[in-house]
Amino acid sequence: MEAVNIKNTLINVTDLEKEYFTPTGEYESFFKLVNDGETDEGLDTAADLLKVLIHVSKNGFYDLGGKID
């Protein structure tokens, strides 16, 4: 529950509901649902870049890890 109870600049989970079931072995894993043409990796990369952009817009260009010309 802690892993999906997220509150940051991009995500604000406001409610979680959980139900427990006896595992059947029918499913081996789970994944995020995405729209046609999107990929998990692409969405994750976009979210990471958006976080950097939000940080820079709030804190300026002082700590980007390198020289800026």
HTML snippet that shows the backbone in 3Dmol.js (N, CA, C, O; Angstrom):
<script src="https://3Dmol.org/build/3Dmol-min.js"></script>
<div id="view" style="width:600px;height:400px;position:relative"></div>
<script>
const pdb = `
ATOM      1  N   MET A   1       0.824  -1.190   0.000  1.00  0.00           N
ATOM      2  CA  MET A   1       0.000   0.000   0.000  1.00  0.00           C
ATOM      3  C   MET A   1       0.872   1.259   0.000  1.00  0.00           C
ATOM      4  O   MET A   1       0.528   2.258  -0.631  1.00  0.00           O
ATOM      5  N   GLU A   2       1.987   1.204   0.702  1.00  0.00           N
ATOM      6  CA  GLU A   2       2.866   2.372   0.757  1.00  0.00           C
ATOM      7  C   GLU A   2       3.418   2.720  -0.623  1.00  0.00           C
ATOM      8  O   GLU A   2       3.612   3.896  -0.931  1.00  0.00           O
ATOM      9  N   ALA A   3       3.671   1.713  -1.453  1.00  0.00           N
ATOM     10  CA  ALA A   3       4.265   1.959  -2.770  1.00  0.00           C
ATOM     11  C   ALA A   3       3.331   2.725  -3.696  1.00  0.00           C
ATOM     12  O   ALA A   3       3.803   3.436  -4.583  1.00  0.00           O
ATOM     13  N   VAL A   4       2.028   2.602  -3.516  1.00  0.00           N
ATOM     14  CA  VAL A   4       1.095   3.316  -4.388  1.00  0.00           C
ATOM     15  C   VAL A   4       0.442   4.512  -3.699  1.00  0.00           C
ATOM     16  O   VAL A   4      -0.314   5.245  -4.338  1.00  0.00           O
ATOM     17  N   ASN A   5       0.709   4.722  -2.437  1.00  0.00           N
ATOM     18  CA  ASN A   5       0.178   5.879  -1.716  1.00  0.00           C
ATOM     19  C   ASN A   5       1.124   7.053  -1.936  1.00  0.00           C
ATOM     20  O   ASN A   5       1.933   7.391  -1.071  1.00  0.00           O
ATOM     21  N   ILE A   6       1.006   7.663  -3.106  1.00  0.00           N
ATOM     22  CA  ILE A   6       1.971   8.655  -3.576  1.00  0.00           C
ATOM     23  C   ILE A   6       1.378  10.057  -3.463  1.00  0.00           C
ATOM     24  O   ILE A   6       0.213  10.279  -3.792  1.00  0.00           O
ATOM     25  N   LYS A   7       2.188  10.988  -2.998  1.00  0.00           N
ATOM     26  CA  LYS A   7       1.802  12.397  -2.998  1.00  0.00           C
ATOM     27  C   LYS A   7       3.049  13.194  -3.336  1.00  0.00           C
ATOM     28  O   LYS A   7       3.972  13.310  -2.530  1.00  0.00           O
ATOM     29  N   ASN A   8       3.057  13.743  -4.548  1.00  0.00           N
ATOM     30  CA  ASN A   8       4.155  14.616  -4.971  1.00  0.00           C
ATOM     31  C   ASN A   8       3.609  15.615  -5.976  1.00  0.00           C
ATOM     32  O   ASN A   8       2.395  15.791  -6.079  1.00  0.00           O
ATOM     33  N   THR A   9       4.486  16.265  -6.713  1.00  0.00           N
ATOM     34  CA  THR A   9       4.064  17.304  -7.650  1.00  0.00           C
ATOM     35  C   THR A   9       3.163  16.759  -8.747  1.00  0.00           C
ATOM     36  O   THR A   9       2.266  17.462  -9.212  1.00  0.00           O
ATOM     37  N   LEU A  10       3.385  15.522  -9.166  1.00  0.00           N
ATOM     38  CA  LEU A  10       2.643  14.955 -10.285  1.00  0.00           C
ATOM     39  C   LEU A  10       1.467  14.091  -9.869  1.00  0.00           C
ATOM     40  O   LEU A  10       0.476  14.004 -10.593  1.00  0.00           O
ATOM     41  N   ILE A  11       1.564  13.455  -8.718  1.00  0.00           N
ATOM     42  CA  ILE A  11       0.567  12.468  -8.315  1.00  0.00           C
ATOM     43  C   ILE A  11       0.097  12.774  -6.901  1.00  0.00           C
ATOM     44  O   ILE A  11       0.902  13.074  -6.019  1.00  0.00           O
ATOM     45  N   ASN A  12      -1.201  12.695  -6.697  1.00  0.00           N
ATOM     46  CA  ASN A  12      -1.750  12.891  -5.365  1.00  0.00           C
ATOM     47  C   ASN A  12      -2.836  11.847  -5.135  1.00  0.00           C
ATOM     48  O   ASN A  12      -4.003  12.078  -5.451  1.00  0.00           O
ATOM     49  N   VAL A  13      -2.452  10.707  -4.590  1.00  0.00           N
ATOM     50  CA  VAL A  13      -3.408   9.653  -4.289  1.00  0.00           C
ATOM     51  C   VAL A  13      -4.203  10.098  -3.074  1.00  0.00           C
ATOM     52  O   VAL A  13      -3.632  10.419  -2.032  1.00  0.00           O
ATOM     53  N   THR A  14      -5.521  10.116  -3.211  1.00  0.00           N
ATOM     54  CA  THR A  14      -6.355  10.594  -2.112  1.00  0.00           C
ATOM     55  C   THR A  14      -7.109   9.486  -1.393  1.00  0.00           C
ATOM     56  O   THR A  14      -7.600   9.689  -0.283  1.00  0.00           O
ATOM     57  N   ASP A  15      -7.207   8.316  -2.014  1.00  0.00           N
ATOM     58  CA  ASP A  15      -7.958   7.243  -1.381  1.00  0.00           C
ATOM     59  C   ASP A  15      -7.473   5.901  -1.903  1.00  0.00           C
ATOM     60  O   ASP A  15      -7.249   5.745  -3.103  1.00  0.00           O
ATOM     61  N   LEU A  16      -7.311   4.948  -1.027  1.00  0.00           N
ATOM     62  CA  LEU A  16      -6.936   3.586  -1.407  1.00  0.00           C
ATOM     63  C   LEU A  16      -7.941   2.619  -0.802  1.00  0.00           C
ATOM     64  O   LEU A  16      -8.331   2.745   0.358  1.00  0.00           O
ATOM     65  N   GLU A  17      -8.343   1.669  -1.599  1.00  0.00           N
ATOM     66  CA  GLU A  17      -9.192   0.590  -1.106  1.00  0.00           C
ATOM     67  C   GLU A  17      -8.478  -0.715  -1.386  1.00  0.00           C
ATOM     68  O   GLU A  17      -7.844  -0.862  -2.431  1.00  0.00           O
ATOM     69  N   LYS A  18      -8.570  -1.661  -0.472  1.00  0.00           N
ATOM     70  CA  LYS A  18      -7.911  -2.937  -0.705  1.00  0.00           C
ATOM     71  C   LYS A  18      -8.849  -4.073  -0.335  1.00  0.00           C
ATOM     72  O   LYS A  18      -9.670  -3.970   0.577  1.00  0.00           O
ATOM     73  N   GLU A  19      -8.696  -5.148  -1.071  1.00  0.00           N
ATOM     74  CA  GLU A  19      -9.422  -6.379  -0.795  1.00  0.00           C
ATOM     75  C   GLU A  19      -8.416  -7.514  -0.858  1.00  0.00           C
ATOM     76  O   GLU A  19      -7.504  -7.494  -1.685  1.00  0.00           O
ATOM     77  N   TYR A  20      -8.572  -8.478  -0.010  1.00  0.00           N
ATOM     78  CA  TYR A  20      -7.675  -9.627   0.000  1.00  0.00           C
ATOM     79  C   TYR A  20      -8.404 -10.844  -0.564  1.00  0.00           C
ATOM     80  O   TYR A  20      -9.559 -11.105  -0.229  1.00  0.00           O
ATOM     81  N   PHE A  21      -7.706 -11.580  -1.425  1.00  0.00           N
ATOM     82  CA  PHE A  21      -8.241 -12.795  -2.015  1.00  0.00           C
ATOM     83  C   PHE A  21      -7.207 -13.901  -1.879  1.00  0.00           C
ATOM     84  O   PHE A  21      -6.016 -13.622  -1.740  1.00  0.00           O
ATOM     85  N   THR A  22      -7.634 -15.112  -1.916  1.00  0.00           N
ATOM     86  CA  THR A  22      -6.724 -16.249  -1.929  1.00  0.00           C
ATOM     87  C   THR A  22      -6.115 -16.334  -3.326  1.00  0.00           C
ATOM     88  O   THR A  22      -6.856 -16.396  -4.307  1.00  0.00           O
ATOM     89  N   PRO A  23      -4.785 -16.338  -3.445  1.00  0.00           N
ATOM     90  CA  PRO A  23      -4.160 -16.403  -4.766  1.00  0.00           C
ATOM     91  C   PRO A  23      -4.537 -17.695  -5.500  1.00  0.00           C
ATOM     92  O   PRO A  23      -4.557 -18.778  -4.916  1.00  0.00           O
ATOM     93  N   THR A  24      -4.833 -17.550  -6.794  1.00  0.00           N
ATOM     94  CA  THR A  24      -5.214 -18.713  -7.595  1.00  0.00           C
ATOM     95  C   THR A  24      -4.076 -19.189  -8.484  1.00  0.00           C
ATOM     96  O   THR A  24      -4.108 -20.311  -8.991  1.00  0.00           O
ATOM     97  N   GLY A  25      -3.054 -18.329  -8.678  1.00  0.00           N
ATOM     98  CA  GLY A  25      -1.969 -18.666  -9.593  1.00  0.00           C
ATOM     99  C   GLY A  25      -2.301 -18.355 -11.043  1.00  0.00           C
ATOM    100  O   GLY A  25      -1.496 -18.621 -11.935  1.00  0.00           O
ATOM    101  N   GLU A  26      -3.475 -17.798 -11.282  1.00  0.00           N
ATOM    102  CA  GLU A  26      -3.913 -17.483 -12.645  1.00  0.00           C
ATOM    103  C   GLU A  26      -3.044 -16.399 -13.278  1.00  0.00           C
ATOM    104  O   GLU A  26      -2.812 -16.426 -14.486  1.00  0.00           O
ATOM    105  N   TYR A  27      -2.561 -15.447 -12.483  1.00  0.00           N
ATOM    106  CA  TYR A  27      -1.779 -14.323 -13.005  1.00  0.00           C
ATOM    107  C   TYR A  27      -0.351 -14.410 -12.491  1.00  0.00           C
ATOM    108  O   TYR A  27      -0.114 -14.696 -11.318  1.00  0.00           O
ATOM    109  N   GLU A  28       0.592 -14.160 -13.385  1.00  0.00           N
ATOM    110  CA  GLU A  28       2.000 -14.190 -13.002  1.00  0.00           C
ATOM    111  C   GLU A  28       2.514 -12.819 -12.581  1.00  0.00           C
ATOM    112  O   GLU A  28       3.457 -12.724 -11.795  1.00  0.00           O
ATOM    113  N   SER A  29       1.890 -11.738 -13.108  1.00  0.00           N
ATOM    114  CA  SER A  29       2.373 -10.394 -12.812  1.00  0.00           C
ATOM    115  C   SER A  29       1.257  -9.390 -13.084  1.00  0.00           C
ATOM    116  O   SER A  29       0.139  -9.766 -13.435  1.00  0.00           O
ATOM    117  N   PHE A  30       1.573  -8.124 -12.919  1.00  0.00           N
ATOM    118  CA  PHE A  30       0.635  -7.064 -13.254  1.00  0.00           C
ATOM    119  C   PHE A  30       1.409  -5.940 -13.919  1.00  0.00           C
ATOM    120  O   PHE A  30       2.639  -5.927 -13.888  1.00  0.00           O
ATOM    121  N   PHE A  31       0.694  -4.996 -14.520  1.00  0.00           N
ATOM    122  CA  PHE A  31       1.327  -3.894 -15.238  1.00  0.00           C
ATOM    123  C   PHE A  31       0.398  -2.699 -15.275  1.00  0.00           C
ATOM    124  O   PHE A  31      -0.792  -2.805 -14.981  1.00  0.00           O
ATOM    125  N   LYS A  32       0.969  -1.550 -15.644  1.00  0.00           N
ATOM    126  CA  LYS A  32       0.177  -0.333 -15.785  1.00  0.00           C
ATOM    127  C   LYS A  32      -0.614  -0.399 -17.082  1.00  0.00           C
ATOM    128  O   LYS A  32      -0.152  -0.973 -18.069  1.00  0.00           O
ATOM    129  N   LEU A  33      -1.793   0.180 -17.081  1.00  0.00           N
ATOM    130  CA  LEU A  33      -2.568   0.302 -18.308  1.00  0.00           C
ATOM    131  C   LEU A  33      -2.196   1.613 -18.987  1.00  0.00           C
ATOM    132  O   LEU A  33      -2.124   2.657 -18.340  1.00  0.00           O
ATOM    133  N   VAL A  34      -1.961   1.553 -20.286  1.00  0.00           N
ATOM    134  CA  VAL A  34      -1.614   2.741 -21.056  1.00  0.00           C
ATOM    135  C   VAL A  34      -2.489   2.796 -22.296  1.00  0.00           C
ATOM    136  O   VAL A  34      -3.067   1.790 -22.705  1.00  0.00           O
ATOM    137  N   ASN A  35      -2.582   3.983 -22.892  1.00  0.00           N
ATOM    138  CA  ASN A  35      -3.355   4.154 -24.120  1.00  0.00           C
ATOM    139  C   ASN A  35      -2.602   3.578 -25.307  1.00  0.00           C
ATOM    140  O   ASN A  35      -1.401   3.324 -25.224  1.00  0.00           O
ATOM    141  N   ASP A  36      -3.312   3.372 -26.414  1.00  0.00           N
ATOM    142  CA  ASP A  36      -2.669   2.882 -27.632  1.00  0.00           C
ATOM    143  C   ASP A  36      -1.517   3.794 -28.029  1.00  0.00           C
ATOM    144  O   ASP A  36      -1.654   5.018 -28.016  1.00  0.00           O
ATOM    145  N   GLY A  37      -0.392   3.202 -28.378  1.00  0.00           N
ATOM    146  CA  GLY A  37       0.772   3.967 -28.803  1.00  0.00           C
ATOM    147  C   GLY A  37       1.687   4.399 -27.673  1.00  0.00           C
ATOM    148  O   GLY A  37       2.807   4.840 -27.931  1.00  0.00           O
ATOM    149  N   GLU A  38       1.245   4.286 -26.430  1.00  0.00           N
ATOM    150  CA  GLU A  38       2.075   4.645 -25.284  1.00  0.00           C
ATOM    151  C   GLU A  38       2.769   3.394 -24.764  1.00  0.00           C
ATOM    152  O   GLU A  38       2.296   2.275 -24.960  1.00  0.00           O
ATOM    153  N   THR A  39       3.886   3.604 -24.108  1.00  0.00           N
ATOM    154  CA  THR A  39       4.572   2.491 -23.460  1.00  0.00           C
ATOM    155  C   THR A  39       4.847   2.860 -22.016  1.00  0.00           C
ATOM    156  O   THR A  39       4.930   4.040 -21.674  1.00  0.00           O
ATOM    157  N   ASP A  40       4.985   1.867 -21.183  1.00  0.00           N
ATOM    158  CA  ASP A  40       5.325   2.133 -19.782  1.00  0.00           C
ATOM    159  C   ASP A  40       6.613   2.934 -19.679  1.00  0.00           C
ATOM    160  O   ASP A  40       6.695   3.898 -18.917  1.00  0.00           O
ATOM    161  N   GLU A  41       7.612   2.533 -20.443  1.00  0.00           N
ATOM    162  CA  GLU A  41       8.912   3.205 -20.387  1.00  0.00           C
ATOM    163  C   GLU A  41       8.779   4.662 -20.812  1.00  0.00           C
ATOM    164  O   GLU A  41       9.361   5.546 -20.185  1.00  0.00           O
ATOM    165  N   GLY A  42       8.019   4.917 -21.868  1.00  0.00           N
ATOM    166  CA  GLY A  42       7.832   6.293 -22.337  1.00  0.00           C
ATOM    167  C   GLY A  42       7.128   7.153 -21.312  1.00  0.00           C
ATOM    168  O   GLY A  42       7.508   8.304 -21.102  1.00  0.00           O
ATOM    169  N   LEU A  43       6.112   6.614 -20.674  1.00  0.00           N
ATOM    170  CA  LEU A  43       5.406   7.368 -19.642  1.00  0.00           C
ATOM    171  C   LEU A  43       6.292   7.623 -18.434  1.00  0.00           C
ATOM    172  O   LEU A  43       6.269   8.716 -17.867  1.00  0.00           O
ATOM    173  N   ASP A  44       7.069   6.628 -18.036  1.00  0.00           N
ATOM    174  CA  ASP A  44       7.981   6.797 -16.901  1.00  0.00           C
ATOM    175  C   ASP A  44       9.037   7.849 -17.205  1.00  0.00           C
ATOM    176  O   ASP A  44       9.340   8.684 -16.353  1.00  0.00           O
ATOM    177  N   THR A  45       9.598   7.821 -18.406  1.00  0.00           N
ATOM    178  CA  THR A  45      10.606   8.815 -18.805  1.00  0.00           C
ATOM    179  C   THR A  45      10.000  10.205 -18.818  1.00  0.00           C
ATOM    180  O   THR A  45      10.612  11.152 -18.324  1.00  0.00           O
ATOM    181  N   ALA A  46       8.801  10.340 -19.379  1.00  0.00           N
ATOM    182  CA  ALA A  46       8.142  11.640 -19.421  1.00  0.00           C
ATOM    183  C   ALA A  46       7.874  12.162 -18.009  1.00  0.00           C
ATOM    184  O   ALA A  46       8.062  13.349 -17.741  1.00  0.00           O
ATOM    185  N   ALA A  47       7.443  11.293 -17.116  1.00  0.00           N
ATOM    186  CA  ALA A  47       7.187  11.709 -15.735  1.00  0.00           C
ATOM    187  C   ALA A  47       8.474  12.162 -15.056  1.00  0.00           C
ATOM    188  O   ALA A  47       8.476  13.166 -14.343  1.00  0.00           O
ATOM    189  N   ASP A  48       9.569  11.433 -15.269  1.00  0.00           N
ATOM    190  CA  ASP A  48      10.857  11.819 -14.676  1.00  0.00           C
ATOM    191  C   ASP A  48      11.319  13.176 -15.205  1.00  0.00           C
ATOM    192  O   ASP A  48      11.793  14.012 -14.435  1.00  0.00           O
ATOM    193  N   LEU A  49      11.185  13.397 -16.502  1.00  0.00           N
ATOM    194  CA  LEU A  49      11.593  14.685 -17.088  1.00  0.00           C
ATOM    195  C   LEU A  49      10.706  15.822 -16.600  1.00  0.00           C
ATOM    196  O   LEU A  49      11.188  16.930 -16.366  1.00  0.00           O
ATOM    197  N   LEU A  50       9.422  15.553 -16.446  1.00  0.00           N
ATOM    198  CA  LEU A  50       8.521  16.580 -15.934  1.00  0.00           C
ATOM    199  C   LEU A  50       8.875  16.947 -14.501  1.00  0.00           C
ATOM    200  O   LEU A  50       8.789  18.116 -14.125  1.00  0.00           O
ATOM    201  N   LYS A  51       9.270  15.968 -13.698  1.00  0.00           N
ATOM    202  CA  LYS A  51       9.703  16.253 -12.322  1.00  0.00           C
ATOM    203  C   LYS A  51      10.915  17.179 -12.324  1.00  0.00           C
ATOM    204  O   LYS A  51      10.979  18.116 -11.528  1.00  0.00           O
ATOM    205  N   VAL A  52      11.878  16.924 -13.216  1.00  0.00           N
ATOM    206  CA  VAL A  52      13.065  17.783 -13.314  1.00  0.00           C
ATOM    207  C   VAL A  52      12.653  19.188 -13.732  1.00  0.00           C
ATOM    208  O   VAL A  52      13.138  20.167 -13.165  1.00  0.00           O
ATOM    209  N   LEU A  53      11.771  19.300 -14.711  1.00  0.00           N
ATOM    210  CA  LEU A  53      11.309  20.611 -15.173  1.00  0.00           C
ATOM    211  C   LEU A  53      10.612  21.382 -14.057  1.00  0.00           C
ATOM    212  O   LEU A  53      10.827  22.584 -13.903  1.00  0.00           O
ATOM    213  N   ILE A  54       9.789  20.703 -13.290  1.00  0.00           N
ATOM    214  CA  ILE A  54       9.097  21.356 -12.173  1.00  0.00           C
ATOM    215  C   ILE A  54      10.106  21.812 -11.121  1.00  0.00           C
ATOM    216  O   ILE A  54       9.987  22.911 -10.579  1.00  0.00           O
ATOM    217  N   HIS A  55      11.106  20.961 -10.830  1.00  0.00           N
ATOM    218  CA  HIS A  55      12.140  21.334  -9.860  1.00  0.00           C
ATOM    219  C   HIS A  55      12.890  22.573 -10.333  1.00  0.00           C
ATOM    220  O   HIS A  55      13.112  23.501  -9.555  1.00  0.00           O
ATOM    221  N   VAL A  56      13.277  22.590 -11.598  1.00  0.00           N
ATOM    222  CA  VAL A  56      14.028  23.724 -12.148  1.00  0.00           C
ATOM    223  C   VAL A  56      13.173  24.985 -12.123  1.00  0.00           C
ATOM    224  O   VAL A  56      13.667  26.065 -11.799  1.00  0.00           O
ATOM    225  N   SER A  57      11.898  24.854 -12.464  1.00  0.00           N
ATOM    226  CA  SER A  57      11.046  26.049 -12.475  1.00  0.00           C
ATOM    227  C   SER A  57      10.840  26.608 -11.069  1.00  0.00           C
ATOM    228  O   SER A  57      10.651  27.813 -10.906  1.00  0.00           O
ATOM    229  N   LYS A  58      10.876  25.744 -10.053  1.00  0.00           N
ATOM    230  CA  LYS A  58      10.723  26.209  -8.677  1.00  0.00           C
ATOM    231  C   LYS A  58      12.033  26.712  -8.086  1.00  0.00           C
ATOM    232  O   LYS A  58      12.036  27.668  -7.311  1.00  0.00           O
ATOM    233  N   ASN A  59      13.157  26.069  -8.448  1.00  0.00           N
ATOM    234  CA  ASN A  59      14.429  26.336  -7.777  1.00  0.00           C
ATOM    235  C   ASN A  59      15.474  26.994  -8.661  1.00  0.00           C
ATOM    236  O   ASN A  59      16.573  27.282  -8.188  1.00  0.00           O
ATOM    237  N   GLY A  60      15.176  27.235  -9.900  1.00  0.00           N
ATOM    238  CA  GLY A  60      16.133  27.856 -10.793  1.00  0.00           C
ATOM    239  C   GLY A  60      17.097  26.841 -11.371  1.00  0.00           C
ATOM    240  O   GLY A  60      16.950  25.637 -11.165  1.00  0.00           O
ATOM    241  N   PHE A  61      18.083  27.338 -12.095  1.00  0.00           N
ATOM    242  CA  PHE A  61      19.044  26.490 -12.807  1.00  0.00           C
ATOM    243  C   PHE A  61      20.343  26.321 -12.031  1.00  0.00           C
ATOM    244  O   PHE A  61      21.409  26.228 -12.639  1.00  0.00           O
ATOM    245  N   TYR A  62      20.279  26.278 -10.718  1.00  0.00           N
ATOM    246  CA  TYR A  62      21.485  26.243  -9.904  1.00  0.00           C
ATOM    247  C   TYR A  62      22.086  24.865  -9.725  1.00  0.00           C
ATOM    248  O   TYR A  62      23.298  24.757  -9.538  1.00  0.00           O
ATOM    249  N   ASP A  63      21.304  23.825  -9.775  1.00  0.00           N
ATOM    250  CA  ASP A  63      21.827  22.507  -9.453  1.00  0.00           C
ATOM    251  C   ASP A  63      21.413  21.482 -10.510  1.00  0.00           C
ATOM    252  O   ASP A  63      20.649  20.561 -10.221  1.00  0.00           O
ATOM    253  N   LEU A  64      21.911  21.643 -11.717  1.00  0.00           N
ATOM    254  CA  LEU A  64      21.596  20.709 -12.790  1.00  0.00           C
ATOM    255  C   LEU A  64      22.715  19.710 -13.023  1.00  0.00           C
ATOM    256  O   LEU A  64      22.621  18.882 -13.929  1.00  0.00           O
ATOM    257  N   GLY A  65      23.766  19.771 -12.226  1.00  0.00           N
ATOM    258  CA  GLY A  65      24.820  18.754 -12.313  1.00  0.00           C
ATOM    259  C   GLY A  65      25.899  19.054 -13.335  1.00  0.00           C
ATOM    260  O   GLY A  65      26.723  18.182 -13.611  1.00  0.00           O
ATOM    261  N   GLY A  66      25.933  20.219 -13.896  1.00  0.00           N
ATOM    262  CA  GLY A  66      26.982  20.529 -14.867  1.00  0.00           C
ATOM    263  C   GLY A  66      26.937  21.996 -15.265  1.00  0.00           C
ATOM    264  O   GLY A  66      26.060  22.755 -14.855  1.00  0.00           O
ATOM    265  N   LYS A  67      27.920  22.362 -16.081  1.00  0.00           N
ATOM    266  CA  LYS A  67      28.041  23.745 -16.545  1.00  0.00           C
ATOM    267  C   LYS A  67      26.997  24.042 -17.612  1.00  0.00           C
ATOM    268  O   LYS A  67      26.733  23.217 -18.488  1.00  0.00           O
ATOM    269  N   ILE A  68      26.418  25.211 -17.529  1.00  0.00           N
ATOM    270  CA  ILE A  68      25.458  25.647 -18.537  1.00  0.00           C
ATOM    271  C   ILE A  68      26.011  26.896 -19.209  1.00  0.00           C
ATOM    272  O   ILE A  68      26.313  27.886 -18.543  1.00  0.00           O
ATOM    273  N   ASP A  69      26.141  26.845 -20.527  1.00  0.00           N
ATOM    274  CA  ASP A  69      26.609  28.018 -21.278  1.00  0.00           C
ATOM    275  C   ASP A  69      25.448  28.708 -21.958  1.00  0.00           C
ATOM    276  O   ASP A  69      25.641  29.716 -22.638  1.00  0.00           O
TER     277      ASP A  69
END
`;
const viewer = $3Dmol.createViewer("view");
viewer.addModel(pdb, "pdb");
viewer.setStyle({}, {cartoon: {color: "spectrum"}});
viewer.zoomTo();
viewer.render();
</script>
